[in-house]
């Protein structure tokens, strides 16, 4: 670059031969004395060394020669001022290049250096050449760093004893920018705009000036540490050799080349680079996603995603983080925080703990344990001043005061600092927990959080945790969940794949291996499809746990096309403060259709579908189990369905709209059907035929209703006479009401087919 060539800018001063009226004996500003009138300088037309020169009689300790023309100072442009001088007579002075820095409008730019290196003249008649370079950037070789100046009056200073006579050749000013620029066209250097890179000087203005001047060229950030004391947005490409230092509350936004690699080059720290890139992601509208470039990011501690931009408590615009790998570095930062504190619970205010002791030590997102506390109940909000905690779910039997345990697991990405986070997507990311860290903690509020095509491998405690209703409309698609407890019997496992509290969750096409539970779903309106969850172990006749736990009485949810492998679907109401039947729906609103259920090496009492009421009075009203395959390998099981009566049994007399139909059973002793078609052969005449349902009705329930009875062949008396009368049925007979009495007007024999149900007909 040479501005004299490219822009036609004239830097060289007029020669002395053009007149001494433009050469000042002062600072060169308008109104200062000139050598045309001062009497201390004359023009010498012929000199044996100089074609034409100024002869100066030094009458004061400081004598100046300054050009009164305004030499422009341009960002990125470097000027070399050169003077040739010789001592003629008298005391010999020292000489140096000097200048006066000015601002637009004529004011002086204060605080800038006024002179270059000084050279002492030591002989008469010997020509000495002195020079200095002036420019806006603090670069090696620049003598006068004039950041912020707009122009200058340049020349020389003569210092030392008075009385000497000195001759000065025409002063030259030339553009030497090319010495400092690596590429004359493609780059703009932040140092040219005043950046220091010393780690203490605020280089914000220099970065902004470089960006404004680059015009699409790449901004160069050379070696050094560049402190940015405010937010900076760069609209042009940037190449980093140096490092950025910036407080968390300030933003560093790269509009061009926005990706994790660029931030890693800028901050040279994997964790900090990710935080600053995420901060930029949620503060710049032109980018919807942050590409991690397939990089592995090693984390020394959980990433507090909200603290990455402490100015934001809520974010509800779609954003995506994709294509990377997070992995913890082992250390105490991942240790679970465990707090025991006494608190009081009342069913009348069922999502709150009051009078909580030691409340300041209890963090949001801690799982709650104690008597009468269901699975996956979390601290949603902490009110320290009021000593109150808001819970994600009610407690089923915790009325009164007790000591609770609060465990706060540590997550690689922790969004719990946000009040609300919506439409956020994690895509194609591996969360490699290494048994050291959990993966994802969601925000307490939000909707449509989406995790897709991710691998959540070996989380220490949890894969994805929702501490509140931030899971509303959540989607988990095509992910793999692999626990760190592969070799541990399921009875001893503690890790859980995910939990939800809100509604409309979609869990689709995922693969899960050997957690205590794949998921605990507390909301309603969920769609669970195409998943394979495997939770068995190598223990023959060992305990199995619920792979998916539904805790809503009326979840209005669908299971379809899944592969439930060595575990079961467990349906409870443990997240009710009054679990006994009240004025609410009971167990209903769920469909299980087209799934594969398989198990191996289990005891005969194993079941694939378990309903567990936590209080009395409940019944089934609207439950369909249709077109599934149930298979037991290496041994038979008694039934596929069961009611866990640890707390209470169902009221079978109120069963409505229960369908078990079209299912396939392999190695199941008592396959369930409702309605159930059976046949009965009466070999000897009797007026009452006792017909058993053979324990084939679901949940080993009673035969409450007979849909139809049809003779198969003739019904005859002892004399062989055919009987054409219609018998009547008496349901709920015998042990458990599992038999039917078919009543005739006389003793007859024969065979009938009949269809029986364990649910009541519609009124």
WOBEL-V391946 format. One record per residue. N is the residue number from 0. OMEGA is omega in whole degrees, -180 to 180 (999 if undefined). BURIAL is # if it has 9 or more other C-alpha atoms within 8 Angstrom, else .. Layout:
N&OMEGA&BURIAL  N&OMEGA&BURIAL
This chain:
0&174&.  1&-174&#  2&178&#  3&-180&#  4&-173&.  5&-176&.  6&179&.  7&-179&.  8&179&.  9&179&.  10&-174&#  11&174&.  12&173&#  13&178&.  14&179&.  15&-179&#  16&-179&#  17&179&.  18&-177&.  19&-179&#  20&178&#  21&179&#  22&-172&#  23&171&#  24&177&#  25&-176&#  26&176&#  27&-179&#  28&179&.  29&-180&.  30&179&.  31&-178&#  32&178&#  33&178&#  34&176&#  35&-176&#  36&-172&.  37&-179&#  38&-178&.  39&180&#  40&178&#  41&176&#  42&176&#  43&-173&#  44&-176&.  45&178&.  46&-176&#  47&179&.  48&-176&.  49&179&.  50&176&.  51&-174&#  52&176&#  53&177&#  54&-174&#  55&172&#  56&-176&#  57&-177&#  58&-179&#  59&178&.  60&178&#  61&175&#  62&-177&#  63&169&#  64&-175&#  65&175&#  66&-176&#  67&174&#  68&-178&.  69&177&.  70&-175&#  71&173&.  72&-175&#  73&176&#  74&179&#  75&180&#  76&-177&#  77&-176&#  78&174&#  79&177&#  80&-176&#  81&177&#  82&175&#  83&-176&#  84&172&#  85&177&#  86&-178&#  87&-178&#  88&174&#  89&-180&.  90&-177&#  91&-178&#  92&166&#  93&-176&#  94&179&#  95&172&#  96&-179&#  97&180&#  98&176&#  99&-175&#  100&-178&#  101&176&#  102&175&#  103&-176&.  104&173&.  105&180&.  106&179&.  107&173&.  108&-173&#  109&176&.  110&-179&.  111&179&#  112&-176&.  113&-176&#  114&177&#  115&180&#  116&-178&.  117&179&.  118&-179&.  119&174&.  120&-174&#  121&178&.  122&178&.  123&175&.  124&179&.  125&-178&.  126&179&#  127&178&.  128&177&.  129&179&#  130&174&#  131&180&#  132&178&#  133&178&#  134&-177&#  135&-176&#  136&179&#  137&-178&#  138&174&.  139&180&.  140&178&.  141&-177&#  142&-179&#  143&179&#  144&-174&#  145&177&#  146&178&#  147&179&#  148&179&#  149&179&#  150&179&#  151&169&#  152&-171&#  153&176&#  154&-179&#  155&170&#  156&171&#  157&-178&#  158&179&#  159&-175&#  160&179&#  161&174&#  162&-179&#  163&178&#  164&-173&#  165&174&#  166&-175&#  167&177&#  168&178&#  169&-178&#  170&-178&#  171&172&#  172&-177&#  173&179&#  174&179&#  175&-178&#  176&-176&#  177&178&#  178&-173&.  179&-177&.  180&180&#  181&-179&.  182&-171&.  183&-174&.  184&-164&.  185&-169&.  186&171&#  187&-175&#  188&-179&#  189&179&#  190&179&#  191&-179&#  192&172&#  193&180&#  194&-178&#  195&-178&#  196&-179&#  197&178&#  198&-179&#  199&179&.  200&179&#  201&-177&#  202&-178&#  203&-177&#  204&-180&.  205&178&#  206&-180&#  207&179&#  208&178&#  209&179&#  210&180&#  211&-176&.  212&-169&.  213&177&#  214&180&.  215&176&.  216&-179&#  217&176&#  218&179&#  219&173&#  220&-175&#  221&180&#  222&-178&#  223&176&#  224&-173&#  225&179&#  226&175&#  227&-175&#  228&180&#  229&177&.  230&-179&#  231&174&#  232&-180&#  233&-177&#  234&-176&.  235&180&#  236&-178&#  237&174&#  238&-174&.  239&163&#  240&176&#  241&-173&#  242&177&#  243&172&#  244&-174&#  245&179&#  246&-177&.  247&-176&#  248&179&.  249&-175&#  250&176&#  251&-172&#  252&176&#  253&-179&#  254&178&#  255&-180&#  256&-179&.  257&175&#  258&-176&#  259&-177&#  260&179&.  261&-180&#  262&175&#  263&177&#  264&-178&#  265&-173&#  266&175&#  267&175&#  268&-171&.  269&-177&#  270&-180&#  271&179&.  272&180&#  273&-179&#  274&-179&#  275&177&#  276&177&#  277&178&#  278&178&#  279&-179&#  280&-176&#  281&180&#  282&-180&.  283&-171&.  284&-174&.  285&179&.  286&178&.  287&-175&#  288&175&#  289&179&#  290&180&#  291&174&#  292&-179&#  293&-176&.  294&169&.  295&180&.  296&179&#  297&-175&#  298&177&#  299&-180&#  300&177&#  301&177&#  302&174&#  303&-171&#  304&178&#  305&180&#  306&175&.  307&171&#  308&-174&#  309&178&#  310&-177&.  311&173&.  312&-178&#  313&174&.  314&-172&#  315&176&#  316&-176&.  317&174&#  318&-175&#  319&165&#  320&-172&#  321&163&#  322&178&#  323&-172&#  324&176&#  325&-177&#  326&-179&#  327&169&#  328&-174&.  329&179&.  330&-176&.  331&-179&.  332&-177&.  333&-179&#  334&179&.  335&172&.  336&-179&.  337&-177&.  338&172&#  339&-178&.  340&176&#  341&179&#  342&-178&#  343&180&#  344&177&#  345&180&#  346&178&#  347&176&.  348&-158&.  349&176&#  350&-177&#  351&167&#  352&-178&#  353&180&#  354&-176&#  355&177&#  356&175&.  357&-171&.  358&-178&#  359&-180&.  360&-175&.  361&-176&#  362&170&#  363&179&#  364&178&#  365&175&#  366&-174&#  367&176&#  368&179&#  369&179&#  370&178&.  371&179&.  372&178&#  373&-180&#  374&173&.  375&170&.  376&-173&#  377&173&#  378&-178&#  379&-178&#  380&180&#  381&176&#  382&-175&.  383&-177&.  384&-179&.  385&-179&.  386&-179&#  387&176&#  388&173&#  389&-176&#  390&177&#  391&-179&#  392&174&#  393&178&#  394&-170&#  395&-178&#  396&-176&#  397&-179&#  398&179&.  399&-176&.  400&177&#  401&175&#  402&177&#  403&173&#  404&180&#  405&-179&#  406&179&#  407&177&#  408&-178&#  409&-173&#  410&178&#  411&174&#  412&-174&#  413&-179&#  414&-172&#  415&177&#  416&175&#  417&170&#  418&-179&#  419&178&#  420&-176&#  421&174&#  422&-180&#  423&-174&#  424&169&#  425&-168&#  426&172&#  427&-179&#  428&172&#  429&173&#  430&-176&#  431&-174&#  432&179&#  433&-176&#  434&-176&#  435&-173&#  436&168&#  437&-169&#  438&-168&#  439&169&#  440&-177&#  441&176&#  442&-180&#  443&179&#  444&177&#  445&178&#  446&179&#  447&168&#  448&-172&#  449&174&#  450&-175&#  451&176&#  452&-179&#  453&176&#  454&178&#  455&-171&#  456&172&#  457&173&#  458&-177&#  459&-177&#  460&-175&#  461&173&#  462&178&#  463&-179&#  464&171&#  465&-179&#  466&-179&#  467&-178&#  468&175&#  469&-180&#  470&178&#  471&-180&#  472&-178&#  473&177&#  474&175&#  475&-172&#  476&169&#  477&179&#  478&174&#  479&177&#  480&179&#  481&-176&#  482&174&#  483&-175&#  484&-175&#  485&-176&#  486&-176&.  487&175&.  488&-176&#  489&-180&#  490&-178&.  491&-177&.  492&-180&#  493&-174&.  494&-178&#  495&-178&#  496&-179&#  497&174&#  498&174&#  499&176&#  500&-174&#  501&-170&#  502&171&#  503&180&#  504&177&#  505&179&#  506&-167&#  507&168&#  508&178&#  509&177&#  510&-174&#  511&-176&#  512&162&#  513&164&#  514&169&#  515&171&#  516&171&#  517&179&#  518&174&#  519&-173&#  520&-176&#  521&-178&#  522&179&#  523&180&#  524&-177&#  525&175&#  526&-179&#  527&-173&#  528&171&#  529&-178&#  530&172&#  531&177&#  532&-176&#  533&-175&#  534&179&#  535&174&#  536&-174&#  537&-180&.  538&177&.  539&-176&.  540&-178&.  541&179&#  542&170&.  543&180&#  544&176&#  545&176&#  546&173&#  547&-179&#  548&177&#  549&-176&#  550&177&#  551&-179&#  552&-177&#  553&-170&#  554&-174&#  555&-175&#  556&-176&#  557&169&#  558&180&#  559&175&#  560&-179&#  561&176&#  562&-180&#  563&-165&#  564&176&#  565&173&#  566&-177&#  567&172&#  568&-178&#  569&-175&#  570&-175&#  571&169&#  572&-175&#  573&179&#  574&173&#  575&179&#  576&175&#  577&-171&#  578&174&#  579&-179&#  580&175&#  581&-178&.  582&180&.  583&173&.  584&172&.  585&-175&#  586&180&#  587&177&#  588&179&#  589&179&#  590&176&#  591&-172&#  592&174&#  593&-179&#  594&173&#  595&175&#  596&180&#  597&176&#  598&177&#  599&176&#  600&178&#  601&177&#  602&-177&#  603&-178&.  604&179&.  605&177&#  606&-180&#  607&-179&#  608&-176&#  609&173&#  610&-177&#  611&176&#  612&177&#  613&177&#  614&-174&#  615&171&#  616&-174&#  617&-178&#  618&179&#  619&178&#  620&179&#  621&-178&#  622&-178&#  623&175&#  624&-167&#  625&169&#  626&175&#  627&174&#  628&178&#  629&-175&#  630&174&#  631&180&#  632&178&#  633&178&.  634&-179&#  635&172&#  636&-177&#  637&-175&#  638&175&#  639&-174&#  640&-173&#  641&170&#  642&176&#  643&-175&#  644&179&.  645&179&.  646&-177&#  647&175&#  648&174&#  649&170&#  650&-175&#  651&-178&#  652&-177&.  653&-177&#  654&179&#  655&171&#  656&175&#  657&-179&#  658&169&#  659&-173&#  660&174&#  661&-180&.  662&178&#  663&-176&.  664&175&#  665&-179&.  666&175&#  667&-174&#  668&-175&.  669&-179&#  670&-174&#  671&175&#  672&171&#  673&5&#  674&-178&#  675&177&#  676&-177&.  677&173&#  678&180&.  679&176&#  680&179&.  681&-174&#  682&180&.  683&-176&.  684&176&#  685&177&#  686&177&#  687&176&#  688&177&#  689&-173&.  690&-177&#  691&173&.  692&175&#  693&178&.  694&-178&#  695&177&#  696&-175&#  697&178&#  698&179&.  699&-173&#  700&-177&#  701&175&#  702&-172&#  703&-175&#  704&177&#  705&-179&#  706&-174&.  707&172&.  708&-179&#  709&176&.  710&175&#  711&-171&.  712&-175&.  713&170&#  714&-171&#  715&174&#  716&180&#  717&179&#  718&-180&.  719&180&.  720&180&.  721&-179&.  722&-177&#  723&-177&.  724&178&.  725&176&.  726&172&.  727&-174&.  728&173&#  729&-178&#  730&175&#  731&178&#  732&175&#  733&-178&.  734&179&.  735&-179&.  736&-174&#  737&180&#  738&180&#  739&171&#  740&176&#  741&-173&#  742&175&#  743&179&#  744&179&.  745&178&.  746&-179&#  747&173&#  748&180&#  749&-177&#  750&177&#  751&167&#  752&-178&#  753&178&#  754&-174&#  755&-180&#  756&174&#  757&177&#  758&-179&#  759&176&#  760&176&.  761&179&.  762&999&.
